Amino acid sequence: MRRTGQLDDPTLAHVVSHLRMSSGA
């Protein structure tokens, strides 16, 4: 999985951020 900094898409960044929070990271 690419890092959040690699994502230029705000939508993908939001999803990744949500998933990371759900994982408890």
PyRosetta script that sets phi, psi and omega in degrees:
from pyrosetta import init, pose_from_sequence

init()
pose = pose_from_sequence("MRRTGQLDDPTLAHVVSHLRMSSGA")
pose.set_psi(1, 135.7)
pose.set_omega(1, -178.9)
pose.set_phi(2, -76.6)
pose.set_psi(2, 157.5)
pose.set_omega(2, -179.7)
pose.set_phi(3, -74.0)
pose.set_psi(3, 160.0)
pose.set_omega(3, -177.9)
pose.set_phi(4, -61.3)
pose.set_psi(4, -33.9)
pose.set_omega(4, -179.3)
pose.set_phi(5, -65.1)
pose.set_psi(5, -23.2)
pose.set_omega(5, -178.9)
pose.set_phi(6, -80.6)
pose.set_psi(6, -15.4)
pose.set_omega(6, -177.1)
pose.set_phi(7, -87.0)
pose.set_psi(7, 120.7)
pose.set_omega(7, 178.3)
pose.set_phi(8, -93.4)
pose.set_psi(8, -9.3)
pose.set_omega(8, -177.8)
pose.set_phi(9, -91.2)
pose.set_psi(9, 117.8)
pose.set_omega(9, -179.9)
pose.set_phi(10, -60.1)
pose.set_psi(10, -32.5)
pose.set_omega(10, -179.6)
pose.set_phi(11, -67.0)
pose.set_psi(11, -47.3)
pose.set_omega(11, 179.7)
pose.set_phi(12, -64.3)
pose.set_psi(12, -40.1)
pose.set_omega(12, 180.0)
pose.set_phi(13, -61.9)
pose.set_psi(13, -39.5)
pose.set_omega(13, 180.0)
pose.set_phi(14, -66.3)
pose.set_psi(14, -43.1)
pose.set_omega(14, 179.8)
pose.set_phi(15, -64.1)
pose.set_psi(15, -46.0)
pose.set_omega(15, -180.0)
pose.set_phi(16, -61.3)
pose.set_psi(16, -42.4)
pose.set_omega(16, 179.7)
pose.set_phi(17, -62.0)
pose.set_psi(17, -41.4)
pose.set_omega(17, 180.0)
pose.set_phi(18, -65.9)
pose.set_psi(18, -41.7)
pose.set_omega(18, -179.8)
pose.set_phi(19, -65.4)
pose.set_psi(19, -39.9)
pose.set_omega(19, -179.5)
pose.set_phi(20, -65.2)
pose.set_psi(20, -38.8)
pose.set_omega(20, 178.8)
pose.set_phi(21, -67.9)
pose.set_psi(21, -37.6)
pose.set_omega(21, -179.8)
pose.set_phi(22, -66.5)
pose.set_psi(22, -32.8)
pose.set_omega(22, -179.2)
pose.set_phi(23, -74.7)
pose.set_psi(23, -14.5)
pose.set_omega(23, -179.5)
pose.set_phi(24, 82.8)
pose.set_psi(24, 21.7)
pose.set_omega(24, -179.1)
pose.set_phi(25, -76.2)
pose.dump_pdb("model.pdb")
